[in-house]
Amino acid sequence: MNKPSYYLVGGAVRDDLLGITVTDRDFVVVGSSVEEMIAQGFIPVGRDFPVFLHPRTKEEYALARTERKAGRGHQGFTFHAEPSVTLEEDLERRDLTINAIAKSIEGELIDPFNGISDLNKKVLRHVSEAFVEDPLRVLRVCRFTSKLDFDIHPKTLSLMANIVNSGELAHLSPERIWIEIIKGLMAKTPSRMIYSLASCGALNAISDTLSRGMLNSDNKEIIFKALDLAATNQAPIETRVAIFSLLTEHDITAIIRNKKPNVVPRNVEHAKELLTQLRASKDQYRTSVLLLSHLASISQAAELSNENMLDLVMHLDGLRNPERFKNILGAVKIIGQVLSEEMSPQHLTSLTAALEILKSLKHDDLANKENTRTINQRVRDARITALKQAFPKRK
């Protein structure tokens, strides 16, 4: 029997060729079996197909395999893995040519589908027509545009639209969709992911509320620039998700230009439904909803009365969750940088200063008051007084 051959495959080869730091390495094994892998000390971990952990490095090694569509969604496949499956057959089942390059242990590159050429052209192109069998590939390709700043090949984009039109995206779990969106938001140019999702119809298929922010070209440009600036500034994911949630609004500048801001939440039901549907985390949900609810007030914070300033800080969870408060203001700061003529940084400075003043107050002397209502009113009065002393020119 021939000796098994081991090849580095997938993202590790791609990223190494692009000069990107490789963090995870996956290998494919040609000419071996489950029994032989176990006999060599590899630890089986694959539930649906033979995947093993190297006994020392703990890196993943999978037997070369082919696959056949047998159901709906991205998990509806049956796999065939045996020693006769070739490396090229294994690579052919992959999504993109740039992910279908292998590297032997000796360093030889095996590129049967011209992935290196596509890397040089900065294009995302499907390997075969079997691309349409996995709806998750639509999201992955869109996410890769954000990560790599590559263009989608027209024929691949057409296949992505066909997948969307088939209704297959409905068979992806919300959690899986959200994972891909989060990865795209954390990548280099998130706007490219959103644009790609819209171009193939996937954005609207995920939720028609996401298309609201795309209807007006100026509004879309604001959101796109803010998303990319958040990536450049390495903003936390909660801030990026909050900006992403602005896609549910059709006119952000109209909110900011509102000359009568208040602390009463705006109608943010679309954003709430979207984030609930996609299983966003509690922090992501809360940060986004508070941003959308109070964007008008934050944008005019320096002009608020001291009483309304206090209410706004409290509504934004400033005292209970200063990190969330910081993330919300971080999103507004980024929007303000995009709309430099629409929003003054003085508003954020005022809110930050107000929070510091409120955090410094001590209310130990109120602990023995007779009822909670009295205590709450005394605390509120003390906070307003402190703000009046700090900002005497306000009402």
Beta strands, then each sheet from edge to edge (+ up, - down):
strand 1: 5-9
strand 2: 26-30
strand 3: 43-44
strand 4: 51-53
strand 5: 60-63
strand 6: 66-69
strand 7: 77-80
strand 8: 102-104
strand 9: 109-110
strand 10: 123-124
strand 11: 151-152
sheet 1: 3+ 4- 5+ 2+ 1- 8+ 9-
sheet 2: 6+ 7-
sheet 3: 10+ 11+
end
